[in-house]
């Protein structure tokens, strides 16, 4: 891992455009070699941030992007809990991403088959029998320190073989979900956490600076050969004492 960068913004209003700029600059870098740009999305506040800020990036061309999901709830796409459904309405309809370059789960399958099917879709899209290497993953973190659908003290934190796993006992509803495993997350070229709001301050401090008890799931994200960003706002960063960056307006990450 090439070092962790904790970047603090006054509020989400300043964080959002910087996140969009970071995504677009990494896309440009990946596409400059003639390939595609693979991006893994998460739900929560990221949906509205990206839905507002990515379409505002000048001359953004998403035609060669490949989009996957870091986790997904096993519900119909029409359900308000569907991460794919939220992004379809708030982002995909505003950018030129081809439908066949969005890798979504098949919500009609039972949860185990759904996870296996999604792992197969990733293997095919990345043309590999090994762990798929995303150019960028965008992650959130819950107040309990979970990320993707990897929850504290859950057996899935020990998973080493599967790239995508089912979970039937999520402590946060809905209970059935499909999630990338830590080996897949930590294979990415760049991982970006977005964490905002004062309610996240205690857990953010524990994840970034340590605390008693086993490491929380978000603290286990450490890309083996990639970059790790934490983009946070001042309320979330209120308890941090470790090294942070506070970029000026318009600064590029």
C-alpha positions as a Markdown table, in Angstrom:
| # | Residue | x | y | z |
|---|---|---|---|---|
| 1 | Unk | 0.0 | 0.0 | 0.0 |
| 2 | Unk | 1.4 | 3.4 | -1.0 |
| 3 | Unk | 0.3 | 5.2 | 2.2 |
| 4 | Unk | -3.1 | 6.3 | 3.5 |
| 5 | Unk | -4.3 | 9.9 | 2.9 |
| 6 | Unk | -6.9 | 11.4 | 5.2 |
| 7 | Unk | -8.3 | 14.4 | 3.6 |
| 8 | Unk | -10.6 | 16.8 | 5.6 |
| 9 | Unk | -13.2 | 19.1 | 4.0 |
| 10 | Unk | -15.3 | 21.8 | 5.7 |
| 11 | Unk | -18.5 | 20.1 | 4.6 |
| 12 | Unk | -20.0 | 17.7 | 2.1 |
| 13 | Unk | -20.4 | 20.7 | -0.3 |
| 14 | Unk | -16.6 | 20.9 | -0.7 |
| 15 | Unk | -16.0 | 17.1 | -0.5 |
| 16 | Unk | -18.4 | 16.2 | -3.3 |
| 17 | Unk | -16.6 | 18.0 | -6.2 |
| 18 | Unk | -13.2 | 16.8 | -5.0 |
| 19 | Unk | -14.5 | 13.2 | -5.0 |
| 20 | Unk | -15.9 | 13.6 | -8.5 |
| 21 | Unk | -12.5 | 15.1 | -9.6 |
| 22 | Unk | -10.6 | 12.2 | -8.1 |
| 23 | Unk | -12.8 | 9.6 | -9.8 |
| 24 | Unk | -12.6 | 11.4 | -13.2 |
| 25 | Unk | -8.8 | 11.8 | -12.9 |
| 26 | Unk | -8.3 | 8.2 | -12.1 |
| 27 | Unk | -10.6 | 7.3 | -15.0 |
| 28 | Unk | -8.5 | 9.4 | -17.4 |
| 29 | Unk | -5.3 | 7.8 | -16.2 |
| 30 | Unk | -6.7 | 4.2 | -16.7 |
| 31 | Unk | -8.2 | 5.1 | -20.1 |
| 32 | Unk | -4.9 | 6.6 | -21.3 |
| 33 | Unk | -3.4 | 3.1 | -21.6 |
| 34 | Unk | -6.2 | 2.2 | -24.0 |
| 35 | Unk | -8.2 | 0.0 | -21.7 |
| 36 | Unk | -11.3 | 0.6 | -19.6 |
| 37 | Unk | -11.9 | 2.1 | -16.1 |
| 38 | Unk | -13.4 | -0.2 | -13.6 |
| 39 | Unk | -15.3 | 1.4 | -10.7 |
| 40 | Unk | -17.0 | -0.2 | -7.7 |
| 41 | Unk | -19.9 | 1.7 | -6.1 |
| 42 | Unk | -21.4 | 1.5 | -2.6 |
| 43 | Unk | -24.7 | 2.9 | -1.4 |
| 44 | Unk | -25.6 | 5.3 | 1.4 |
| 45 | Unk | -24.7 | 9.0 | 1.1 |
| 46 | Unk | -22.4 | 8.2 | -1.9 |
| 47 | Unk | -25.4 | 7.8 | -4.2 |
| 48 | Unk | -26.6 | 11.4 | -3.8 |
| 49 | Unk | -23.0 | 12.8 | -3.8 |
| 50 | Unk | -22.1 | 11.1 | -7.0 |
| 51 | Unk | -25.5 | 11.7 | -8.6 |
| 52 | Unk | -25.0 | 15.4 | -8.1 |
| 53 | Unk | -21.3 | 15.8 | -8.7 |
| 54 | Unk | -20.2 | 13.3 | -11.4 |
| 55 | Unk | -22.5 | 14.6 | -14.1 |
| 56 | Unk | -21.2 | 18.1 | -13.4 |
| 57 | Unk | -17.6 | 17.2 | -14.4 |
| 58 | Unk | -16.9 | 18.9 | -17.7 |
| 59 | Unk | -16.7 | 16.6 | -20.8 |
| 60 | Unk | -17.0 | 13.4 | -18.7 |
| 61 | Unk | -17.0 | 10.4 | -21.0 |
| 62 | Unk | -18.1 | 7.2 | -19.2 |
| 63 | Unk | -18.6 | 5.1 | -22.4 |
| 64 | Unk | -15.6 | 2.9 | -21.5 |
| 65 | Unk | -16.2 | 2.6 | -17.8 |
| 66 | Unk | -17.1 | -0.7 | -16.2 |
| 67 | Unk | -19.2 | -0.3 | -13.1 |
| 68 | Unk | -19.7 | -2.9 | -10.4 |
| 69 | Unk | -21.1 | -2.9 | -6.8 |
| 70 | Unk | -19.1 | -3.4 | -3.7 |
| 71 | Unk | -22.2 | -4.9 | -2.1 |
| 72 | Unk | -25.9 | -5.1 | -2.9 |
| 73 | Unk | -29.1 | -5.9 | -1.0 |
| 74 | Unk | -31.0 | -8.9 | -2.3 |
| 75 | Unk | -34.2 | -7.0 | -3.2 |
| 76 | Unk | -35.9 | -6.1 | -6.6 |
| 77 | Unk | -34.3 | -3.2 | -8.4 |
| 78 | Unk | -37.6 | -1.3 | -7.9 |
| 79 | Unk | -37.2 | -1.6 | -4.1 |
| 80 | Unk | -35.9 | 1.7 | -2.4 |
| 81 | Unk | -33.3 | -0.5 | -0.7 |
| 82 | Unk | -31.7 | -1.5 | -4.0 |
| 83 | Unk | -28.3 | 0.2 | -4.5 |
| 84 | Unk | -28.5 | -0.4 | -8.3 |
| 85 | Unk | -32.0 | 1.1 | -8.4 |
| 86 | Unk | -30.9 | 4.2 | -6.6 |
| 87 | Unk | -27.9 | 4.7 | -8.9 |
| 88 | Unk | -30.0 | 4.0 | -12.0 |
| 89 | Unk | -32.3 | 6.9 | -11.0 |
| 90 | Unk | -29.8 | 9.3 | -9.6 |
| 91 | Unk | -26.7 | 8.7 | -11.7 |
| 92 | Unk | -26.8 | 6.3 | -14.6 |
| 93 | Unk | -29.5 | 8.2 | -16.4 |
| 94 | Unk | -27.3 | 11.3 | -16.3 |
| 95 | Unk | -24.1 | 9.9 | -17.8 |
| 96 | Unk | -23.2 | 8.0 | -20.9 |
| 97 | Unk | -22.6 | 4.6 | -19.4 |
| 98 | Unk | -23.7 | 1.7 | -21.6 |
| 99 | Unk | -26.2 | -0.6 | -19.9 |
| 100 | Unk | -24.0 | -3.7 | -20.6 |
| 101 | Unk | -21.1 | -2.1 | -18.8 |
| 102 | Unk | -23.0 | -2.0 | -15.5 |
| 103 | Unk | -22.6 | -5.3 | -13.6 |
| 104 | Unk | -25.6 | -5.8 | -11.4 |
| 105 | Unk | -26.7 | -8.8 | -9.4 |
| 106 | Unk | -29.6 | -11.0 | -10.4 |
| 107 | Unk | -32.0 | -10.4 | -7.5 |
| 108 | Unk | -34.3 | -13.3 | -8.6 |
| 109 | Unk | -31.7 | -15.8 | -7.4 |
| 110 | Unk | -31.4 | -17.2 | -3.9 |
| 111 | Unk | -28.6 | -15.4 | -2.0 |
| 112 | Unk | -25.9 | -18.0 | -2.3 |
| 113 | Unk | -26.5 | -18.5 | -6.1 |
| 114 | Unk | -26.8 | -14.8 | -6.5 |
| 115 | Unk | -23.3 | -14.3 | -5.0 |
| 116 | Unk | -21.8 | -17.1 | -7.2 |
| 117 | Unk | -23.5 | -15.6 | -10.2 |
| 118 | Unk | -22.1 | -12.2 | -9.4 |
| 119 | Unk | -18.6 | -13.6 | -8.9 |
| 120 | Unk | -18.9 | -15.2 | -12.3 |
| 121 | Unk | -20.0 | -11.9 | -13.9 |
| 122 | Unk | -16.9 | -10.2 | -12.4 |
| 123 | Unk | -14.6 | -13.0 | -13.6 |
| 124 | Unk | -16.0 | -12.7 | -17.1 |
| 125 | Unk | -15.8 | -8.9 | -17.2 |
| 126 | Unk | -12.2 | -8.9 | -15.9 |
| 127 | Unk | -11.3 | -12.0 | -17.9 |
| 128 | Unk | -9.7 | -13.7 | -14.9 |
| 129 | Unk | -10.1 | -16.7 | -12.8 |
| 130 | Unk | -8.2 | -14.8 | -10.1 |
| 131 | Unk | -9.3 | -11.9 | -7.9 |
| 132 | Unk | -10.6 | -9.0 | -10.1 |
| 133 | Unk | -8.6 | -5.9 | -9.7 |
| 134 | Unk | -10.8 | -2.7 | -9.8 |
| 135 | Unk | -9.2 | 0.6 | -10.7 |
| 136 | Unk | -11.2 | 2.2 | -7.9 |
| 137 | Unk | -13.6 | 1.3 | -5.2 |
| 138 | Unk | -15.8 | 3.8 | -3.4 |
| 139 | Unk | -16.7 | 2.7 | 0.1 |
| 140 | Unk | -18.8 | 4.1 | 3.0 |
| 141 | Unk | -18.6 | 3.1 | 6.6 |
| 142 | Unk | -21.5 | 2.6 | 9.1 |
| 143 | Unk | -21.5 | 3.8 | 12.7 |
| 144 | Unk | -20.5 | 0.3 | 13.8 |
| 145 | Unk | -17.4 | 0.3 | 11.5 |
| 146 | Unk | -18.9 | -1.9 | 8.8 |
| 147 | Unk | -18.0 | -1.4 | 5.2 |
| 148 | Unk | -19.5 | -3.2 | 2.1 |
| 149 | Unk | -21.7 | -5.8 | 3.9 |
| 150 | Unk | -18.8 | -6.8 | 6.1 |
| 151 | Unk | -19.9 | -6.4 | 9.7 |
| 152 | Unk | -17.9 | -6.5 | 13.0 |
| 153 | Unk | -17.2 | -10.0 | 14.3 |
| 154 | Unk | -18.8 | -11.7 | 11.3 |
| 155 | Unk | -17.2 | -14.9 | 9.9 |
| 156 | Unk | -17.0 | -13.2 | 6.4 |
| 157 | Unk | -14.1 | -11.1 | 7.7 |
| 158 | Unk | -12.1 | -14.3 | 7.6 |
| 159 | Unk | -13.0 | -15.2 | 4.0 |
| 160 | Unk | -9.9 | -15.8 | 1.9 |
| 161 | Unk | -11.1 | -17.9 | -1.1 |
| 162 | Unk | -14.3 | -16.2 | -2.5 |
| 163 | Unk | -14.2 | -12.9 | -4.3 |
| 164 | Unk | -17.9 | -12.3 | -3.6 |
| 165 | Unk | -19.9 | -13.8 | -0.7 |
| 166 | Unk | -23.5 | -14.1 | 0.4 |
| 167 | Unk | -24.7 | -12.9 | 3.8 |
| 168 | Unk | -28.1 | -14.0 | 5.1 |
| 169 | Unk | -27.8 | -12.6 | 8.6 |
| 170 | Unk | -26.9 | -8.9 | 8.1 |
| 171 | Unk | -27.4 | -7.1 | 11.4 |
| 172 | Unk | -28.7 | -4.2 | 9.4 |
| 173 | Unk | -31.8 | -4.9 | 7.3 |
| 174 | Unk | -32.4 | -6.2 | 4.7 |
| 175 | Unk | -30.7 | -9.4 | 6.0 |
| 176 | Unk | -29.8 | -11.0 | 2.7 |
| 177 | Unk | -27.0 | -9.3 | 0.8 |
| 178 | Unk | -24.1 | -10.0 | -1.6 |
| 179 | Unk | -20.7 | -8.4 | -0.8 |
| 180 | Unk | -17.2 | -8.2 | -2.1 |
| 181 | Unk | -14.8 | -9.9 | 0.3 |
| 182 | Unk | -11.7 | -8.3 | 1.8 |
| 183 | Unk | -9.3 | -10.0 | -0.7 |
| 184 | Unk | -11.3 | -8.4 | -3.5 |
| 185 | Unk | -11.4 | -5.0 | -1.8 |
| 186 | Unk | -7.7 | -5.0 | -1.0 |
| 187 | Unk | -6.8 | -6.0 | -4.5 |
| 188 | Unk | -8.0 | -2.6 | -5.9 |
| 189 | Unk | -5.7 | 0.0 | -7.3 |
| 190 | Unk | -7.4 | 2.7 | -5.3 |
| 191 | Unk | -9.9 | 2.6 | -2.5 |
| 192 | Unk | -11.7 | 5.8 | -1.4 |
| 193 | Unk | -13.8 | 5.9 | 1.8 |
| 194 | Unk | -16.3 | 8.7 | 2.2 |
| 195 | Unk | -17.4 | 9.4 | 5.8 |
| 196 | Unk | -19.3 | 12.4 | 6.9 |
| 197 | Unk | -21.2 | 13.7 | 9.9 |
| 198 | Unk | -20.5 | 14.0 | 13.6 |
| 199 | Unk | -22.1 | 10.7 | 14.3 |
| 200 | Unk | -19.1 | 9.0 | 12.5 |
| 201 | Unk | -16.5 | 10.8 | 14.7 |
| 202 | Unk | -16.0 | 8.1 | 17.4 |
| 203 | Unk | -15.9 | 5.2 | 15.0 |
| 204 | Unk | -13.7 | 7.1 | 12.5 |
| 205 | Unk | -11.2 | 7.7 | 15.3 |
| 206 | Unk | -11.2 | 4.0 | 16.3 |
| 207 | Unk | -10.7 | 2.9 | 12.7 |
| 208 | Unk | -7.9 | 5.3 | 11.8 |
| 209 | Unk | -6.1 | 5.5 | 15.2 |
| 210 | Unk | -6.9 | 2.2 | 16.8 |
| 211 | Unk | -8.7 | 1.3 | 20.0 |
| 212 | Unk | -9.6 | -1.6 | 22.3 |
| 213 | Unk | -10.9 | -4.9 | 20.9 |
| 214 | Unk | -10.6 | -6.5 | 17.4 |
| 215 | Unk | -10.1 | -4.3 | 14.4 |
| 216 | Unk | -13.3 | -3.1 | 12.8 |
| 217 | Unk | -14.1 | -4.1 | 9.2 |
| 218 | Unk | -13.2 | -0.7 | 7.8 |
| 219 | Unk | -9.8 | -0.8 | 9.5 |
| 220 | Unk | -9.1 | -4.1 | 7.6 |
| 221 | Unk | -9.2 | -2.3 | 4.3 |
| 222 | Unk | -5.6 | -1.8 | 3.3 |
| 223 | Unk | -5.0 | -2.2 | -0.5 |
| 224 | Unk | -2.0 | -4.5 | -1.0 |
| 225 | Unk | -0.5 | -2.4 | -3.9 |
| 226 | Unk | -2.9 | 0.5 | -4.2 |
| 227 | Unk | -3.8 | 3.9 | -2.8 |
| 228 | Unk | -6.1 | 4.4 | 0.2 |
| 229 | Unk | -8.0 | 7.7 | 0.7 |
| 230 | Unk | -10.3 | 8.7 | 3.5 |
| 231 | Unk | -12.4 | 11.8 | 2.4 |
| 232 | Unk | -14.2 | 13.2 | 5.5 |
| 233 | Unk | -15.8 | 16.4 | 6.7 |
| 234 | Unk | -14.9 | 18.4 | 9.7 |
| 235 | Unk | -17.6 | 17.0 | 12.0 |
| 236 | Unk | -16.5 | 13.4 | 11.2 |
| 237 | Unk | -12.8 | 14.4 | 11.8 |
| 238 | Unk | -13.5 | 16.2 | 15.1 |
| 239 | Unk | -11.8 | 13.5 | 17.3 |
| 240 | Unk | -8.8 | 12.7 | 15.0 |
| 241 | Unk | -5.3 | 13.6 | 16.1 |
| 242 | Unk | -3.3 | 11.7 | 13.3 |
| 243 | Unk | -2.0 | 13.3 | 10.2 |
| 244 | Unk | -4.6 | 14.9 | 8.0 |
| 245 | Unk | -4.7 | 17.1 | 4.8 |
| 246 | Unk | -6.9 | 20.1 | 4.5 |
| 247 | Unk | -6.8 | 21.1 | 0.8 |
| 248 | Unk | -7.7 | 24.6 | -0.3 |
| 249 | Unk | -10.7 | 25.3 | -2.7 |
| 250 | Unk | -10.2 | 23.6 | -6.1 |
| 251 | Unk | -7.2 | 21.6 | -5.0 |
| 252 | Unk | -6.7 | 18.3 | -6.9 |
| 253 | Unk | -6.0 | 15.1 | -4.9 |
